[in-house]
Amino acid sequence: MLAQERRLAAIAAASAAAFRHSDYHQVRAEDVAERVRLPRGGEKDTGRSAVWLYNEVRSRRVLVALAAKHAFDEFTSGENAPEPVASMLGAAESVAAALRRIARFHQVERFLLAQVRLGIGDISTSEKRPSAAQTPPVWLTGTYGSAAAAGWEGRVTAYAEYLAPRLDQAARAVAVPPESWAKTSAERLSELAFRAMSDDADAPADRQAEGLAAYWLARDLIPLTGEWADRLHAAERTAELVEKIGPNGRSRANALLVVFQVLLDSSPLLARAAEVGAELIPLLAGSPADGVSLCDVTSRRGLALLRLGDTAAARGCFEESRRIAEKLPDSADPASLVARAEHNLAELLVDEGHAERGRAILADVAERRSAGVPQTGAGPAWRRHTLTRQALARATTRAGRVVDGVSLAEATLTDREDRLGQDNVNTASARVTLAEALLAAAHPAQARHHLTEAMRLRSLYLPGEGYWPQYDLVRLAEIELHAGFPAQTVRLLDDATVTTTWFAERVSPRLHEEAVLIRSLGLTASGEALTALSDLAELPQTKAVLRAQATARLTVGDPASAARVLDALTPDESAPEQAETLLIRARVAAALGREAAAEEACQSVLALAGDQIDATHPTVLGARLGLALQRVRSDRAAEVGELLAPLLDRRALAHGKPALGDGHPLLAEAMALAARAGSPPTRTPEDQLWENF
């Protein structure tokens, strides 16, 4: 403890002792000063002078503020740290419980706090003089320093230190509070609680606490999160009231259905939505009249589980929704609901790494859903069809067919712009899919343009801590990594919500792990591979994580260890994953001096091209660059031109773009290597700056 804090703590104890036993106007500065106990040299102190006390506190307001702080700290000493809460009701109750504790303190220390109430507004005669100094005294920030500074201003923040961690935990039920938010909020609530409970000492303590907690929700928490938190609180209160009234499964199901919809439609809380869905499904399953609602809830819970990363549970939900849909009457349009389940199962396959299988199913669903879609308008039939087309574009890209993926994504975006306009959130969603396709097709600059435009729009409609805004941020970080700016990748993710434990627990552990993985790749490319390895060790050891570990170990100069990591990879990879693993194996083999093994790995990548992935896929082009480097090292420069030709070719492919986007690192490396091999790419008049002529 700092010296000033020790002095203020001693003054606080002395002040509390004085005001506990005497009226405010009867307590003199000398009465407090003589009670101060501070070690002086080797002897026990026997008190201080009134002048010394005045120099420390400068005002009787500070004395009473410190007295309240000391008394409350004594009252709450030994209490446990606050427990995490999981709902808006839990947040309100935890804050109300803390305020009830403060109300109990007001009952126990009624006399002392009456003196504090009198003294906190006291202005001394010296302060009223025109010649009085205008500069307030300065106390260092600390337990008692903060209380003293607030007391000088006429505020009582004695309860702030107790409230702050409880408000922080309450806020974390629905959001990640910024730094110092809880402290500021606690100081404001402390002052309000003191005024309310001191001015109306006979009011029911429970009602006071609940009223102040409701004010805190409206004043601090809802502005932090957005209006969706208010809707969620209302829905939770309704569900609680229904449960208290009596056992009625129908009413309970209706109330929980509203909670479920608010959680999925407005909030970032996917984990909680999945829990509420699990509670809701048995309530709906008991009534045949609820078949459509049961199918919808089961399907939407599966989507939440998919984004959480629980693919097994998600598959169970999607398959169950299909079984429910197949039993529905024709009036419920079961064919559409079955197609939705198949669409979701196909997206699940894509996420599990079976993109080709998922792509085939989505193509079939898209064809069925295209029947009867009008040429204009945004009706349900078109909505279902465009969602499947968007998923098909993603699956095609993930399957390694990047040229077709870009074409499909562009067509989907154009269709949505025509029907919805450019400033629609669902148009922005299609733009994100196009950005992903462009990134996979080695056009990071164009991908960045589309993604940032989509992020601007989505931020207007979706909570910033939610899955999709954070998904966009992770994609932007990935774009910067592939564009050759790994430091920017690290900067984007360093303070992002997606990398926090709160996001991993409440929103999506899967997206959190992906963000940490991409940040680790950025660290590796930035020369901080050891830090990256430390972060990667904390993640589940998936194939992508193992590949990242191998790359990091290769970067730190340990190719033998990298080779052992790659050996742990199972052979059941998709074609794009196989190509990526083979390319890393080639680099590891080259670092170990095994040129034949490196050549074989690169040739294996080229063998995948055409039949399984695009010949112009960036990984295939990376293998060509690796082979060209080998040719240069082995004095076979004559073969370099043929190997680099697809990389340097600037002719447009079927998607209207060259194989590599302008500024792509692979293109820059290929041009430099071609010049080194004595066959630099030819420059046309269109490649030169015309203003110079």
C-alpha positions in Angstrom: 0.0 0.0 0.0 1.3 3.5 -0.9 2.1 5.9 2.0 -0.9 8.1 1.1 -3.2 5.1 1.1 -2.0 4.1 4.5 -2.6 7.5 5.9 -6.1 7.7 4.3 -6.9 4.2 5.7 -5.9 5.3 9.2 -8.0 8.5 8.8 -11.0 6.5 7.6 -10.9 4.2 10.6 -10.5 7.2 13.0 -13.3 9.1 11.3 -15.7 6.1 11.4 -15.0 5.6 15.1 -15.7 9.3 15.8 -18.9 9.6 13.8 -20.3 6.3 15.1 -20.6 7.8 18.6 -21.1 11.5 18.1 -23.3 13.8 16.1 -21.8 15.4 13.0 -21.6 18.9 14.4 -20.1 17.7 17.7 -17.1 16.0 16.1 -14.1 18.3 15.8 -11.0 17.7 13.6 -9.1 17.2 16.8 -11.4 14.3 17.8 -10.6 12.5 14.6 -6.9 13.3 14.5 -6.3 11.9 18.0 -7.8 8.6 16.9 -5.5 8.2 13.9 -3.0 5.4 14.5 0.0 5.3 12.2 3.5 3.8 13.0 6.0 6.6 13.6 9.6 5.3 13.6 9.9 2.4 15.9 7.1 3.4 18.3 3.4 3.1 18.1 1.7 6.3 17.1 -0.6 8.0 19.6 -2.4 10.3 17.2 -1.9 13.3 15.0 -2.7 17.0 15.0 -5.7 18.7 13.5 -3.4 20.6 11.2 -1.9 17.3 9.9 -5.4 16.0 9.4 -6.5 19.1 7.4 -3.5 18.8 5.2 -4.5 15.3 4.3 -8.2 15.7 3.7 -8.8 19.4 3.2 -12.5 19.1 3.9 -15.0 17.4 6.3 -16.7 16.0 3.2 -13.7 13.8 2.7 -13.8 12.7 6.4 -17.4 11.4 6.2 -16.8 9.8 2.8 -13.8 7.9 4.2 -15.8 7.0 7.3 -18.5 5.4 5.1 -15.9 3.6 3.1 -14.2 2.1 6.2 -17.4 1.0 7.8 -18.7 -0.6 4.6 -15.5 -2.5 4.0 -15.7 -3.8 7.6 -19.3 -4.9 7.0 -18.5 -6.8 3.8 -15.1 -8.2 4.7 -14.7 -11.9 4.0 -17.5 -12.1 1.4 -17.0 -14.4 -1.6 -16.3 -13.1 -5.1 -19.4 -12.8 -7.3 -20.5 -15.8 -9.3 -21.0 -15.7 -13.1 -24.6 -15.2 -14.3 -26.1 -16.5 -17.5 -29.2 -14.4 -18.2 -30.6 -10.9 -18.0 -32.8 -12.0 -15.0 -29.7 -13.4 -13.3 -27.9 -10.1 -14.0 -30.7 -8.1 -12.5 -31.0 -10.4 -9.5 -27.2 -10.3 -8.8 -27.2 -6.5 -8.8 -30.3 -6.4 -6.7 -28.7 -8.8 -4.2 -25.6 -6.5 -3.9 -27.9 -3.5 -3.4 -29.8 -5.4 -0.7 -26.6 -6.0 1.1 -25.9 -2.2 0.9 -29.5 -1.6 2.3 -28.7 -4.0 5.2 -25.6 -1.9 5.9 -27.7 1.2 6.0 -29.9 -0.4 8.6 -26.9 -1.6 10.7 -25.0 1.7 10.5 -28.0 4.0 10.5 -26.5 6.6 12.9 -23.2 6.8 11.2 -24.7 7.2 7.7 -27.0 9.9 9.0 -23.8 11.8 9.9 -22.3 11.1 6.5 -25.5 12.4 4.9 -25.1 15.7 6.8 -21.4 16.0 6.2 -21.2 15.1 2.5 -22.8 18.5 1.5 -20.9 20.6 4.0 -18.9 23.4 2.6 -16.4 25.0 4.9 -16.2 28.8 5.5 -12.7 28.8 4.0 -14.0 27.3 0.8 -16.6 30.1 0.4 -14.0 32.9 0.5 -13.2 34.5 -2.8 -9.5 34.0 -2.1 -9.9 30.2 -1.7 -7.8 28.1 -4.0 -9.7 26.9 -7.0 -7.5 23.9 -7.7 -8.9 20.8 -5.9 -6.5 18.5 -3.9 -5.2 15.4 -5.7 -5.3 11.9 -4.2 -3.7 9.0 -5.9 -6.1 6.4 -7.4 -6.7 3.7 -4.9 -9.2 2.2 -2.5 -9.3 5.3 -0.2 -7.8 7.8 -2.7 -10.8 7.4 -5.0 -13.3 7.6 -2.0 -11.5 10.8 -0.9 -11.6 12.4 -4.3 -15.3 11.6 -4.7 -16.0 13.0 -1.2 -14.3 16.2 -2.1 -16.8 16.5 -4.9 -19.7 15.8 -2.6 -20.2 12.2 -3.8 -20.2 8.9 -1.8 -18.6 6.1 -3.7 -18.0 3.9 -0.6 -19.8 1.0 -2.3 -18.2 1.2 -5.7 -15.3 -1.2 -5.0 -17.9 -3.8 -3.8 -20.3 -3.2 -6.7 -17.7 -3.1 -9.6 -16.9 -6.8 -9.9 -20.6 -7.6 -9.4 -21.7 -5.2 -12.2 -18.9 -6.6 -14.4 -20.1 -10.2 -13.9 -23.7 -9.1 -14.5 -22.8 -7.3 -17.7 -20.8 -10.4 -18.9 -24.1 -12.3 -19.0 -24.8 -10.5 -22.3 -21.7 -8.5 -23.4 -18.0 -7.7 -22.8 -17.8 -4.4 -20.9 -15.0 -2.1 -21.9 -12.1 -1.3 -19.6 -13.1 0.9 -16.6 -16.8 0.6 -17.5 -17.7 -1.3 -14.4 -15.8 1.1 -12.2 -17.6 4.1 -13.6 -20.9 2.4 -13.4 -20.3 1.3 -9.9 -19.4 4.8 -8.7 -22.6 6.2 -10.2 -24.7 3.4 -8.7 -23.0 3.8 -5.3 -23.9 7.5 -5.2 -27.5 6.7 -6.2 -27.8 4.0 -3.6 -26.4 6.2 -0.8 -28.8 9.0 -1.6 -31.9 6.8 -2.0 -31.2 4.8 1.1 -30.1 7.7 3.3 -32.9 10.0 2.2 -35.6 7.4 2.6 -34.3 5.2 5.4 -37.8 3.6 6.1 -38.4 2.4 2.6 -38.7 -1.4 2.0 -35.1 -2.5 1.3 -36.0 -5.1 -1.2 -38.0 -2.7 -3.3 -35.3 -0.1 -3.1 -32.7 -2.6 -4.3 -34.9 -3.9 -7.2 -35.7 -0.3 -8.3 -32.0 0.7 -8.3 -31.1 -2.5 -10.2 -33.8 -1.8 -12.8 -32.4 1.8 -13.1 -28.9 0.3 -13.6 -30.1 -2.0 -16.3 -31.8 0.9 -18.2 -29.0 3.4 -17.6 -25.9 1.4 -18.0 -26.4 -2.2 -19.3 -28.8 -1.7 -22.1 -26.9 1.2 -23.7 -23.9 -1.0 -23.6 -25.5 -4.0 -25.3 -28.4 -2.5 -27.4 -32.1 -2.7 -27.2 -32.1 -6.4 -27.7 -31.1 -6.9 -24.1 -34.2 -5.0 -22.9 -36.4 -7.3 -25.1 -34.6 -10.4 -23.7 -35.1 -9.2 -20.2 -38.9 -8.8 -20.9 -39.1 -12.2 -22.5 -37.3 -13.8 -19.6 -39.5 -12.1 -17.0 -42.6 -13.4 -18.9 -41.2 -16.9 -18.9 -40.5 -16.7 -15.2 -43.9 -15.4 -14.4 -45.6 -18.1 -16.4 -43.6 -20.7 -14.5 -44.6 -19.1 -11.1 -48.3 -19.0 -12.0 -48.5 -22.8 -12.4 -47.6 -25.8 -14.5 -48.9 -25.2 -17.9 -46.8 -26.7 -20.7 -48.5 -24.7 -23.5 -47.9 -21.3 -21.8 -44.4 -22.2 -20.9 -43.6 -23.2 -24.4 -45.0 -20.0 -25.8 -43.0 -17.9 -23.4 -39.8 -19.8 -24.0 -40.4 -19.5 -27.8 -40.2 -15.8 -27.5 -36.9 -16.0 -25.4 -35.5 -18.4 -28.1 -36.4 -16.1 -30.9 -34.9 -13.0 -29.2 -31.7 -14.9 -28.5 -31.3 -16.1 -32.1 -32.6 -13.0 -33.9 -31.1 -10.2 -31.9 -28.5 -11.3 -29.4 -25.0 -12.7 -29.8 -25.7 -15.5 -27.2 -25.7 -18.6 -29.3 -24.7 -20.9 -26.4 -27.7 -19.8 -24.4 -30.0 -20.1 -27.4 -29.0 -23.7 -27.8 -29.7 -24.3 -24.1 -33.2 -22.7 -24.3 -33.9 -24.6 -27.5 -33.1 -27.9 -25.7 -35.6 -27.0 -23.0 -38.2 -25.9 -25.5 -38.2 -29.0 -27.8 -39.7 -31.4 -25.3 -42.5 -28.9 -24.5 -43.4 -28.7 -28.2 -43.0 -32.4 -28.9 -46.0 -33.3 -26.8 -48.6 -31.6 -29.1 -49.2 -32.6 -32.7 -50.5 -29.1 -33.4 -47.0 -27.8 -32.7 -45.3 -29.8 -35.5 -44.2 -26.8 -37.6 -43.0 -24.9 -34.5 -41.1 -28.0 -33.4 -39.5 -28.4 -36.8 -38.5 -24.8 -36.8 -37.0 -24.8 -33.3 -35.1 -28.0 -33.9 -33.7 -26.7 -37.1 -32.7 -23.3 -35.7 -31.2 -25.0 -32.6 -29.1 -27.1 -35.0 -27.8 -23.9 -36.7 -26.8 -22.5 -33.3 -25.0 -25.7 -32.5 -23.3 -25.7 -35.9 -21.9 -22.2 -35.2 -20.8 -23.3 -31.7 -18.9 -26.1 -33.3 -20.9 -29.1 -31.9 -21.3 -30.8 -35.3 -22.6 -34.1 -33.8 -25.5 -32.4 -31.9 -26.2 -30.2 -34.9 -26.5 -33.2 -37.2 -28.9 -34.8 -34.7 -31.1 -31.6 -34.8 -31.1 -31.4 -38.6 -32.0 -35.1 -39.0 -34.7 -34.8 -36.4 -36.2 -31.7 -38.2 -36.2 -33.7 -41.4 -38.1 -36.6 -39.7 -40.6 -34.1 -38.2 -41.1 -32.4 -41.6 -41.8 -35.7 -43.4 -44.7 -36.4 -41.0 -46.4 -33.0 -41.4 -49.6 -32.6 -43.5 -49.4 -31.1 -47.0 -50.8 -27.8 -45.7 -47.6 -27.3 -43.8 -45.5 -27.5 -47.0 -43.4 -30.4 -45.8 -41.3 -30.5 -49.1 -39.9 -27.1 -48.3 -39.1 -28.1 -44.7 -37.4 -31.3 -45.9 -35.3 -29.3 -48.4 -34.3 -26.9 -45.5 -33.1 -29.9 -43.5 -31.1 -31.2 -46.4 -29.6 -27.8 -47.1 -28.5 -27.6 -43.4 -27.1 -31.1 -43.5 -25.1 -30.2 -46.6 -23.7 -27.1 -45.0 -22.7 -29.3 -42.0 -20.8 -31.6 -44.4 -19.0 -28.6 -45.9 -18.0 -27.5 -42.4 -16.7 -31.0 -41.6 -14.4 -30.9 -44.6 -16.6 -32.9 -47.0 -17.2 -30.0 -49.3 -17.6 -32.0 -52.5 -20.4 -34.1 -51.0 -22.1 -31.0 -49.5 -21.8 -29.3 -52.9 -23.6 -32.1 -54.7 -26.5 -32.0 -52.2 -26.8 -28.2 -52.3 -26.9 -28.3 -56.1 -29.8 -30.7 -56.0 -31.6 -28.7 -53.4 -31.0 -25.5 -55.4 -32.5 -27.1 -58.5 -35.6 -28.2 -56.6 -36.0 -24.8 -55.0 -35.7 -23.0 -58.3 -39.0 -24.3 -59.4 -41.7 -21.6 -59.2 -39.4 -18.8 -58.2 -40.7 -15.5 -59.7 -38.5 -13.3 -61.7 -39.0 -10.3 -59.4 -39.8 -9.8 -55.7 -38.4 -11.2 -52.5 -41.0 -13.8 -51.6 -40.4 -16.9 -49.5 -39.7 -19.1 -52.5 -36.9 -16.8 -53.8 -35.6 -16.4 -50.2 -35.1 -20.1 -49.8 -33.6 -20.4 -53.3 -31.1 -17.6 -52.8 -29.9 -19.0 -49.5 -29.2 -22.3 -51.1 -27.4 -20.6 -54.0 -25.3 -18.7 -51.5 -24.4 -22.0 -49.6 -23.6 -23.6 -52.9 -21.1 -20.8 -53.7 -19.5 -21.4 -50.4 -19.3 -25.2 -50.8 -17.9 -24.8 -54.4 -15.2 -22.5 -53.1 -14.4 -24.8 -50.2 -14.2 -27.8 -52.6 -11.3 -26.1 -54.4 -13.4 -24.9 -57.4 -12.5 -21.3 -56.8 -13.3 -20.0 -60.3 -16.9 -21.4 -60.2 -17.2 -20.3 -56.6 -16.5 -16.7 -57.5 -19.0 -16.9 -60.4 -21.7 -18.3 -58.3 -21.1 -15.8 -55.5 -21.2 -12.9 -57.9 -24.4 -14.1 -59.5 -26.0 -14.4 -56.0 -24.9 -10.9 -55.1 -26.2 -9.4 -58.3 -29.6 -11.1 -57.8 -29.9 -9.8 -54.3 -28.9 -6.3 -55.3 -31.6 -6.3 -58.0 -34.3 -7.5 -55.6 -33.3 -6.1 -52.2 -31.0 -3.1 -53.1 -27.4 -2.6 -52.2 -28.0 -1.4 -48.6 -29.8 -4.5 -47.4 -28.3 -6.7 -44.6 -28.9 -9.9 -46.7 -27.2 -8.3 -49.7 -24.3 -7.6 -47.4 -24.3 -11.3 -46.4 -24.0 -12.3 -50.1 -21.1 -9.8 -50.4 -19.3 -11.6 -47.6 -19.6 -14.9 -49.5 -18.2 -13.2 -52.6 -15.3 -11.8 -50.5 -14.5 -15.3 -49.2 -14.6 -16.7 -52.8 -12.3 -13.9 -54.0 -9.9 -14.6 -51.2 -9.8 -18.3 -52.0 -9.2 -17.4 -55.7 -6.2 -15.3 -54.8 -7.7 -11.8 -55.1 -7.3 -10.4 -51.6 -7.5 -6.8 -52.6 -11.0 -7.2 -54.2 -12.0 -9.4 -51.3 -11.1 -6.7 -48.8 -13.1 -4.1 -50.8 -16.3 -6.3 -50.7 -15.8 -7.4 -47.1 -15.3 -3.9 -45.7 -18.4 -2.7 -47.5 -20.4 -5.6 -46.1 -19.0 -5.0 -42.6 -20.2 -1.4 -42.7 -23.7 -2.5 -43.5 -23.9 -5.5 -41.1 -22.7 -3.3 -38.2 -25.8 -1.2 -38.5 -28.1 -4.2 -38.0 -26.2 -6.7 -35.8 -24.7 -6.5 -32.3 -21.0 -5.9 -32.5 -20.1 -8.8 -30.2 -22.3 -11.2 -32.2 -21.3 -14.1 -34.4 -21.5 -12.5 -37.8 -19.7 -9.2 -37.1 -16.9 -11.1 -35.4 -16.9 -13.6 -38.3 -16.4 -10.7 -40.7 -13.5 -9.5 -38.6 -11.8 -12.9 -38.7 -12.3 -13.0 -42.5 -10.7 -9.5 -42.8 -7.8 -10.7 -40.7 -7.4 -13.7 -43.0 -7.5 -11.4 -46.1 -4.7 -9.3 -44.6 -2.7 -12.4 -44.0 -3.0 -13.7 -47.5 -2.4 -10.2 -48.9 1.0 -10.2 -47.3 0.3 -8.0 -44.2 0.5 -10.4 -41.3 1.2 -7.6 -38.7 -2.2 -6.1 -39.6 -3.8 -9.6 -39.0 -2.3 -9.6 -35.5 -3.4 -6.0 -34.8 -7.0 -6.7 -36.0 -7.4 -9.7 -33.7 -5.3 -8.6 -30.7 -8.2 -6.7 -28.9 -11.1 -8.3 -30.8 -14.1 -9.7 -28.9 -13.7 -13.0 -30.8 -10.4 -13.8 -29.1 -11.8 -13.4 -25.6 -12.8 -16.2 -23.3 -16.3 -14.6 -23.0 -16.8 -15.1 -26.8 -15.6 -18.7 -26.6 -18.0 -19.4 -23.7 -21.1 -17.5 -24.8 -21.0 -17.1 -28.6 -18.9 -19.6 -30.5 -15.9 -21.6 -29.4 -15.4 -22.7 -33.0 -15.0 -19.1 -34.3 -12.8 -18.3 -31.3 -10.5 -21.1 -32.1 -10.4 -20.1 -35.8 -9.5 -16.5 -34.8 -6.7 -17.7 -32.5 -5.4 -19.9 -35.4 -5.4 -17.1 -37.9 -3.7 -14.8 -35.4 -1.1 -17.5 -34.8 -0.4 -17.7 -38.6 0.0 -13.9 -38.6 2.4 -14.1 -35.7 4.4 -16.8 -37.5 4.6 -14.7 -40.7 5.6 -11.7 -38.6 8.6 -13.5 -37.1 7.0 -14.4 -33.7 6.6 -18.1 -34.3 7.4 -19.1 -30.7 4.5 -17.0 -29.5 2.4 -18.6 -32.2 3.4 -22.1 -31.1 2.4 -21.3 -27.5 -1.0 -20.1 -28.6 -1.5 -23.1 -30.9 -0.7 -25.5 -28.1 -3.9 -24.3 -26.3 -6.2 -25.2 -29.2 -7.8 -28.5 -30.1 -5.3 -30.3 -32.3 -7.2 -30.3 -35.5 -5.6 -30.7 -39.0 -5.5 -27.0 -39.5 -3.8 -26.4 -36.2 -1.3 -29.2 -36.9 -0.5 -27.6 -40.3 0.0 -24.2 -38.5 2.3 -25.8 -35.9 4.4 -27.4 -38.7 4.7 -24.0 -40.4 5.7 -22.3 -37.2 8.3 -25.0 -36.4 9.7 -24.7 -39.9 9.9 -20.9 -39.5 11.9 -21.2 -36.2 14.4 -23.5 -38.0 13.2 -26.9 -36.8 12.2 -28.8 -39.9 12.6 -32.2 -38.3 10.0 -31.3 -35.6 7.8 -29.9 -38.4 8.0 -33.2 -40.2 6.9 -35.1 -37.1 3.9 -32.9 -36.7 2.9 -33.5 -40.3 3.2 -37.2 -39.8 0.4 -37.0 -37.2 -2.1 -35.8 -39.9 -4.6 -38.4 -40.9 -5.0 -39.1 -44.7 -8.8 -38.4 -44.8 -8.4 -34.8 -46.0 -10.3 -33.0 -48.7 -8.5 -32.2 -51.9 -7.7 -28.6 -50.9 -6.5 -29.7 -47.5 -4.3 -32.4 -49.1 -2.8 -29.9 -51.4 -2.0 -27.5 -48.5 -0.5 -30.4 -46.4 1.6 -31.5 -49.4 2.9 -28.0 -50.0 4.0 -27.7 -46.4 5.7 -31.2 -46.7 7.5 -30.0 -49.8 8.9 -26.9 -47.9 9.9 -29.1 -44.9 11.6 -31.6 -47.2 13.5 -28.8 -48.9 14.6 -27.4 -45.6 15.9 -30.9 -44.6 17.8 -31.1 -47.9 15.6 -33.8 -49.3 15.1 -32.4 -52.8 13.6 -35.6 -54.2 10.9 -35.7 -51.5 10.2 -32.0 -52.0 9.8 -32.6 -55.8 7.5 -35.5 -55.2 5.3 -33.5 -52.8 4.9 -30.6 -55.3 4.2 -32.9 -58.2 1.5 -34.6 -56.0 -0.1 -31.2 -55.6 -0.1 -30.7 -59.4 -1.6 -34.1 -59.8 -4.6 -33.0 -57.8 -5.2 -30.1 -60.2 -8.0 -30.4 -62.7 -9.8 -33.5 -61.5 -10.1 -32.5 -57.8 -9.3 -28.8 -57.5 -8.8 -25.9 -60.0 -5.5 -25.9 -61.9 -5.3 -22.2 -60.9 -6.0 -22.8 -57.2 -3.4 -20.7 -55.2 -2.1 -23.9 -53.5 -1.4 -25.4 -56.9 0.3 -22.2 -58.0 2.3 -22.3 -54.8 3.5 -25.8 -55.7 4.5 -24.5 -59.2 6.5 -21.7 -57.6 8.2 -24.3 -55.3 9.2 -26.4 -58.2 10.5 -23.3 -60.1 12.7 -22.5 -57.1 14.1 -26.0 -57.1 14.9 -25.6 -60.8 16.8 -22.4 -60.1 18.7 -24.0 -57.3 19.6 -27.0 -59.5 20.7 -24.8 -62.5 17.7 -25.9 -64.6 16.5 -22.4 -65.3 15.2 -23.3 -68.8 12.2 -25.1 -67.1 11.3 -22.1 -64.9 9.3 -20.3 -67.6 6.9 -23.2 -68.2 6.3 -23.7 -64.4 5.6 -20.0 -63.8 3.5 -19.4 -66.9 0.1 -19.9 -65.1 1.2 -17.6 -62.3 2.3 -14.8 -64.7 -0.6 -15.2 -67.1 -2.8 -12.0 -66.8 -5.6 -13.2 -69.1 -9.0 -13.4 -67.5 -10.4 -16.8 -66.5 -14.0 -17.9 -66.6 -14.8 -15.6 -63.6 -13.4 -12.6 -65.4 -10.2 -12.3 -63.5 -6.6 -13.6 -63.9 -5.4 -16.5 -61.8 -3.6 -14.2 -59.3 -4.9 -10.7 -58.2 -2.7 -7.7 -58.5 -0.4 -7.4 -55.5 -0.7 -11.0 -54.4 2.5 -12.2 -52.8 2.6 -15.3 -55.1 2.6 -13.0 -58.1 5.3 -10.8 -56.8 7.5 -13.9 -56.0 6.9 -15.4 -59.4 7.8 -12.1 -61.2 11.0 -11.9 -59.1 11.9 -15.5 -59.7 11.3 -15.2 -63.5 13.6 -12.2 -63.6 16.2 -14.1 -61.6 16.0 -17.0 -64.0 16.5 -14.7 -67.0 13.0 -14.7 -68.4 11.2 -11.7 -66.9 7.5 -11.3 -67.9 7.0 -9.2 -71.0 5.5 -5.7 -70.5 2.8 -4.4 -72.8 1.9 -0.8 -73.4 -1.1 -1.3 -71.1 1.3 -2.2 -68.2 3.1 1.2 -68.4 2.0 4.5 -66.9 0.7 6.5 -69.9 1.1 9.8 -68.1 4.9 9.4 -68.4 4.5 9.6 -72.2 
